[in-house]
Amino acid sequence: MKIYHKIMLKFWLATAIVLFFTITYLGFTEGFDKWVYYYVFVALATLMYFMRKWMLKREAKHLEFLENQKENQK
């Protein structure tokens, strides 16, 4: 599962970067009045990256807590 989480973390970061540069390029070539609204997708991809990163840290802390709790019961 850890490999999947790392892949998805990198996926959302790469998606945000590719979208940003693509939308910026299209904005310069075709006009920002048409493409400025697509920056919402960049913001969503960036938000997904940070949410996933936060959840991975939270999961690691929870697993550590469960291990400590299991050791204390013995």
Buried (B, 14 or more C-beta within 10 A) or exposed (E): EEEEBEEBBEBBBEBBBEBBEBBBEBBEEEEEEEBEEBBEBBEBBBEBBEEBBEEBEEEEEEEEEEEEEEEEEE
